[in-house]
Each structure stands twice: as structure tokens, then as C-alpha cells.
Amino acid sequence: MERGVSRWHLFPAWSFLVDFRKGAVMSYSYLPVENTRHFCQDIFIKSGFSESESCDIVDVLLKADLYGIESHGIQRLIRYFLAMQEGSILPQAEVSVVHQTPISEVWDAPKTMGQVVAKKAMETAIEKAKKFGVGTVCVRNSNHYGIAGYYTSMAAAEDLLGVSMTNTEAIAIPTNGRKAMLGTSPIAVCMPADPVNFWYDASTTVVTRGKLEVYRKQEKPLEAGWAADENGQGCADADHVLNNIIGKLGGGIFPLGGETELLGSHKGYGFGMIVEIFTSIFAGGTTSPHVVNSGNGDTSFSFWAIDYGIFGNKAEIKDRLTTLLQEMRESPKALGKDRIYTHGEKEAEMEAKLLESGIPVNEKTLEEIKQIGAHYGLAFDAYFE
């Protein structure tokens, strides 16, 4: 694809999906989870994925929505649909193992669906950890895989500590820079604890690209300190920033810590570099400055499963973490605050709530998924009768 040309413009029939500057106030509908699951699964089955693969893909997407992470939920369907139409994602794509040791593997996964290969990679890391104490798999040349924390939860479900990272298309500018050179570079860690696992999943940028996409759909100005224009100056126009990212025109999202070193911009920049090392550098993949977009088959992942029993009695280690988390929750609150959360609490509570009420879907995402379903001959309303 020619640099500077928006991939959205390759599909004029779908241009209404991304041109949302109408001035209307965004509204939300609450969709029953299982109805939504069946509809989205059928979309992927119609796209050529197996039933089990489709279930895996949709489970990752819905987990994001259930956790309140709208940016990585079913609002991503349009990006996956366009990538499949472009040929950047192929349902029949295969994976090859290019390097292997008892505790590690590197996979080449060109044009694979990120969620499909990521789940298999973490399963392999888990198998190795159960045998040898530690297991790790790095993947190159795949696509966007959803929320990193989904895969760390897989390890925790097996009483292991899980770690997951991914690079992406460059959307983050380095401290003092004006050109995007790193991805959102999320780091996710999950370890068993009671009553709720420690579950951390966060980008090393101030916000994610998906958050900017949501703000564009909502026609809201970006918050101060989120993103920069092509001159490296703060910019509140989500459409402008996203178009610059897509067209490689300069600017992007600030690293965690914001615009300057005063509040730690250099630290977020450094965390982004660490993720790049663990993903593209270890996997022999494409580094973020050269990834065209994270739906174009050149994204790298890193998965780790660790049997924390290699450090001593597992029950005692888990109890120590549980105690520490409880101490965090019970520690003194700031003036005007009545609760301290530990990582994973908000997501667990949100999931319980949304399983009852349904997941909130904004009107523009709703229109997108209806049109995608219609493309495959699936009548949206028939799934929600």
C-alpha cells in the first residue's frame, strides 16, 4: 500500500464507517452477551475460520468488552474485516516453528489472525512451564491479538504466572520526538491470588490507538497530554492524529508519562523499548517503525508462563501475594476517596455487572457490525429476537 494513503479509502463502499463528523451525540445499546457471541462467531465462520477458531477470536473480543475495555472489544471487528478483505489476514494461514529449545520457541505466523495464534502460543508456553518451570513463545508476522491480559489469564487458570506483550504499528513518539517510532507496547501480567487474581494489562503509552478510535466515533476532543500533531505539539483532534498515524505523516500518542520528562515521559518511552526487545527483537520480526499497521501481518508477540513454585512453596507464595493485595486495599485513602483498587478488581466487577446488563455498544460500532453481518448474509436482528 502506498505510504500516505489511508487504508480506509481502499473500501469506498465502507467509507461511511469511518467518516463520523456529523455532530450527533453518541448513544449506546446494551447487547446480551451470548446473542452477541453467536452473531460474531458466525461472522468469523463465514469468513473462513473454523468453529473453534471463531469461538476463540470472539471470546477475546468479548472479554475486552466485559472488562470495560471498549477500545479492544467488538468495535475492532471493522479493522479485522478490512484486513481480511485486503488479504492481510487469511483464515488458512499456517504457523512454522523457526527456533526451539525445551523452554522456548519462536514462531513465524504470516497473515494469521492474532487471537488464534496467540492462544496457541500461550498454550505451548504453559505446557513448557509445567514440564520445565518456565515456558516462553515469541511470534512474528501475525496481526493484532486483542487484549494482552486475556492470555496471561490462561496461565493463571493453570496456577502459573503469565506475561504477555506485543509490538504494533508505530503510533507513539519518543520523548522529544515528533515521529511515531514505537507501538502502544502493552505489558500484561497475571498471577493467582484470592479473592481476585492480580491482573495487570496496560499500554506503555498514555492511551491506546483504540481509545483514539473510540473518541473519534464519539466525536469528542482528545484529552490534553494524550497525543501530538506532526510538529510534536499537543493535539486534541482524534481524526487528525489517526490520519497522521495511518498516513505516516508524523506525530502520534505520547509515551506513558506524557509530553516531557518532568512527569516521566522517558520512563514510558523506555518501557516501550523493553517491549520491543521482548517481541520483535527476540522473534526476529518487524520492529514497530516498520510495521505498516497492526492488521497487516507483521506484528510480534511474546508470551511467558512461569511456575512460581520454582521459587518455593506455591501456596505460601500465593498467600503472600494475597496478603499484600489486601494490605493495599486496606491502606489509608486519600481525602475524598473511599476505595483503593488492586489490579483486576475493576475488571472482575465490571464483568459481573455486564454479564447481567449486556455489553454497551456505541451506535456507530453497532451499525458497523450490522453491515459486516449483512455482507455475509447474516441478519443481525434474527440473533436478538
Buried (B, 14 or more C-beta within 10 A) or exposed (E): EEEEEEBBEEBEEBEEBBEBEEEEEBEBEEBBBEBBBBBBBBBBBBBEBEEEBBBBBBBBBBBBBBBBBBBBBBBBBBBBBBBBBBEBBBBEBEBEEEEEEEBBBBBBBBBBBBBBBBBBBBBBBBBBBBEBBBBBBBBBBBBBBBBBBBBBBBBBEBBBBBBBBBBBBBBBBBBEBBBBBBBBBBBBBBBBBEEBBBBBBBBBBBBBBBBBBBBBBBBEEBEEBBBBBBEBEBBBBBBBBBBBBBBBBBBBBBBBBBBEEEEBBBBBBBBBBEBBEBBBBBBBBBBBBEBBBBBBBBBBBBBBBBBBBEEEEBEEBBEEBBEEBBEEEEEEEEEEEEEBEBBBBBBBBBBEEBEEEBBBBBBBBBBBBBBBBEBEEBEBEEBEE
